[in-house]
Amino acid sequence: MKNIFILIHVFYCISAKLTTLSTCKDCLGKIHTKEELQLAKQSLIINKNQACQNIKTKFFIIVKSGTFQRRNFTRSTWAKEIIKHRNIPVLYAIGYPKDPAMQKEIIDEDEEYHDLLQFNFLESYYNLTLKTASVLFWYDQHCSKSSDYLFYVDDDVLIHVDKLILYMNQTVDDDTIEGWFEKSGKIQRKGIGGISKEDFPIDTVPDYLWGAAVLYPTNIISNLLIKVIFNTTIPIFFRDDVFINGFMAEQAGIKRKHMKGMLTYDPTEDDLKTNMIIIDFKNEETREKAWNCYKYNIQCNKNLPLLLFRIFAGISLFIVIIGYCCKCFTSTFYYEQLKHEYNLWYYNISYWFKQYMNSTLMRNRRQHSTDIIQKTLLGIQWLINLRRMGKRIVLIFIFIVALYYFIKELIKSKN
């Protein structure tokens, strides 16, 4: 029975490859057809439609994942904490692997962890819009009644769980999507994220949010975003952040803003100790190092020369700015007036200080003379007392000697 199940999955893999091949020119990017977008509404290969039953939570997390290694690291770090201590559900959204033989490994992975959502399209960077549209549609169908927000993140981010919970309980708006905010600019025409003008004639991108970590209120997903995605006349651009968090949000009138506490990774800083979400890691090694530095309270800013250079440059710039401001100020009328007031104040203070020091010295001299006289008198008095005491001692000694001889002679006479 399991072998039949795997064969069905292989069929899905071949179907996904045939229906989601790139149509971009010069391999720059991709525009999806309406038919391809409908893949987001198809049945899942691996589903978790009961994940939100019998629960009520503030937010639900779905991780946009592409590799087992990243998923496993996430499972062992912040996802483990948020599931164990906060009881927040975490699922991983994936497509079909390029190699059909890997499907068995995915099935085994899901049997072990029970946290995969596998959609019916090829796992590819050029299918990010299909994946995000599928996730939003799935969430609306199965979790919109159980959760107030969907937190949709990449599998290479780090999250400070306590700060995220605090943020969700205090500062979240329900009429705005939040993430790493990017201002309006020109559409990218070159490189891996670019698209040709023939495929996508629009030149200007509206304000949008990076796809690394986006917080979607449930009411926005259900009432606005789903409708506009599946009914838009704009070419369906493969980059989900630009298409969904930019063009679709703009078309639906959805507000976008930067999420406080979100930062791009900086190797010279202890990022996760002071921030909520860290994105844009260059590789898994740096992400693991950043997590260990946070978890075990290790100093993370290992790039000491760069850090010292930044400090030195900052201090030098500060000194230059202060020096320039002082130079400009000394040529003004206010400086001359301030200088005059300062000289007058200094004269008064110095005169008062001199008077005070002179009077103090005079008092000390008088006190010093008095002390000498007193010490001399005490010495004389001590000598006088010593002389009197000596006389008394001598008289007592003579009396004792005389008494001794008297007693001695008395004893002799009796004998």
C-alpha positions, 0 to 999 in steps of 0.5 A: 500500500505504501508503494502505491502511495509513493507511485501516486506521489511520483505522478504528482511530481511529473505533473508538477514539473510539466505544469510549472516550467519556467517561461522566462527569457534568458532565465531571468525570471518567470510570469505564471499563467492563470492556470498555474495559479489555480494550482494553489487551490488544488488538493495537497499532496501532504495535508494537515487540514486538522492542524487548527481544529479544536484550538484557538491561538493568537497566531499560526506560523507557517515556514516557507521551506526548501531544504530538510537541513534548514527545516531540521535546524528550525525544528531544534531551535526557535520552533521547538521553543514556541511549540513547547512553551507557547503551544503555537502551531508551526508547519512547513510549506514545501513543493514537490522535489526535482528528484522524484526519488526524494519524495520517499524521504519527504514522506518519511520526514512527515511520518516522523515530525507530522508538520509538512504541507506539500503542495502540487507544484515544483519546489523552486525559487521561481514558484514562490508566488505559487507557494505563498498563494497556496499557503494563504488559500490553505490558511483561509480554508482551514485556520482562519476561524482558529487564529487571528494572524498568520506569521509566514517566515522563511526557513533561514530566519531566527526568532527570539520567542519571548520578544515575539510573544510580547510583540504580538500581545501588545503592538500588532494592528489588524488592518496592516501587514508587517515585515521588512519594509521596502520603499517603492522603486524600479522593477529589477530587470537583471539577475536571478530576481529580475524579469524582462520588460516583455513579460512584465511591462510595469516599471515601478514597484509599489512599497512592499515587504520582503518575503523573509517574515510577514505577519498577515492579519486573518481578516485581511487574508480572507476579505482582501488578499485572496480575492485580489490574488485570484482576480488580478489583471496584473501579470503574475510575477514569480517573486511573492514579496513584490507581487503579493506584498507589493502589487496585490496589497496596493491593489487591495488598499492594504497598509504595509509597515516595518515590523519593529525588532526585525533586523538583517544579520550583522556578524559584528553584533549580538543580534538576537539578544537585543532584537526579535527577528533576524533575517538575511543570513549568508549561510547556515553556519552563521545562523547556527553561530548566531543562535548559539551565541544567543542561547548560551550567552556567548559574545558573538561579535567575533569580527573584532578588527571591524568592530574596533574600526567602526568605534574608531571611525565613529569617535573620529567623525564625532571629534571632527564634527565637534571641532568644525562646529566649534570653529564656526561658533568662534567666528560669531558675535555670540562667542565674543559675548560668551567669552566676555561673560566667562572672563568676568565670571572667572575674575569674580570667582578667582578673586573670591577664591584668593580672598578665601585662601588668604583668610584660611591661611591666616586662620591656620597660622594663628591656630598653628601658633596657639597649638605650639604654645599649648603644647609647650605649656603641657610639656612644662606642666608634665615636667613639673608634675614629674618633679613632684612625683619624683620627690614623693617616690624618694620620700616613700623609698627613704621611709621604707628603708628606715622602717626596714632598719628599725624593725631589724634593730628591734628584732636584734635587741629582743634576742 
